Amino acid sequence: PWTSCLGLFEGAAAVLSARDGVLILYGPFKRDGAHTAPSNADFDMSLRARNPEWGVRDLADVCAVANAHGFSCTRSYNMPANNLSVIFHKN
């Protein structure tokens, strides 16, 4: 659920320091509202069929939550199976 994303950054902000705080997320993300691959769209539909609160999130939305909790999205890396590794640093 989206609330898990909110809770993740809220918790990370509370325990990570600005000096060395790094958070890394791995998985499929949408970019500019669009899936990056048909397999990610299928996965998203599968998740939402099981629970409407689940789903593949747009990276811009996740970065906005990160920013609101004092993190910068500093880098993303393309990974196998149309996934991303996304690096966030605590400001």
C-alpha positions in Angstrom: 0.0 0.0 0.0 1.0 3.6 -0.5 0.9 4.0 3.2 3.9 1.7 3.4 6.0 4.1 1.2 5.0 7.0 3.5 5.9 4.9 6.6 9.2 3.8 5.1 10.5 7.3 4.6 9.0 8.6 7.9 10.9 5.8 9.7 14.0 6.2 7.7 14.1 9.9 8.4 13.9 9.2 12.2 16.7 6.7 12.3 19.2 7.7 9.5 21.6 10.6 10.0 22.3 13.3 7.5 26.0 12.4 7.7 25.7 8.9 6.3 22.0 8.1 5.8 21.4 6.1 2.7 18.3 4.3 1.7 18.1 2.0 -1.4 14.9 0.8 -3.0 14.8 -2.0 -5.6 11.9 -3.0 -7.8 9.7 -1.9 -10.7 8.7 1.7 -11.0 6.6 3.7 -13.4 8.3 6.7 -15.0 6.2 9.8 -15.9 3.1 7.7 -15.2 4.0 5.0 -17.7 5.3 1.5 -17.1 8.7 0.9 -18.4 7.9 -2.6 -19.8 4.8 -4.7 -20.5 5.9 -7.1 -17.8 5.7 -4.4 -15.2 2.2 -3.4 -16.4 1.2 -7.1 -16.0 2.7 -7.2 -12.6 0.9 -4.0 -11.6 -2.4 -5.4 -12.7 -1.7 -8.7 -10.8 -1.0 -6.8 -7.6 -4.0 -4.5 -7.9 -6.3 -7.5 -8.6 -5.2 -9.0 -5.2 -5.5 -5.7 -3.3 -6.4 -2.3 -4.9 -4.0 -0.5 -2.5 -1.1 -2.4 -4.0 0.7 -1.6 -7.2 3.8 -0.3 -9.0 4.4 3.3 -8.1 5.7 6.2 -10.1 9.3 7.1 -9.3 8.4 10.8 -9.2 5.8 10.2 -6.5 8.2 8.2 -4.4 10.9 10.8 -4.8 8.4 13.5 -3.7 7.7 11.6 -0.5 11.5 11.1 0.0 12.0 14.9 -0.4 9.3 15.7 2.1 11.1 13.6 4.6 14.6 15.1 4.0 16.0 12.7 1.4 17.3 13.4 -2.1 16.9 10.8 -4.9 20.5 10.9 -6.0 20.8 8.1 -8.5 18.9 5.2 -10.2 20.3 2.2 -11.9 18.7 0.0 -14.5 18.6 -3.6 -13.2 17.6 -6.9 -14.7 13.9 -7.7 -15.3 13.0 -4.0 -15.9 13.7 -3.1 -12.2 15.5 -0.1 -10.8 17.8 0.3 -7.9 17.1 3.8 -6.5 19.6 5.5 -4.1 18.3 8.1 -1.6 20.6 10.2 0.6 19.5 11.9 3.8 20.0 15.7 3.5 
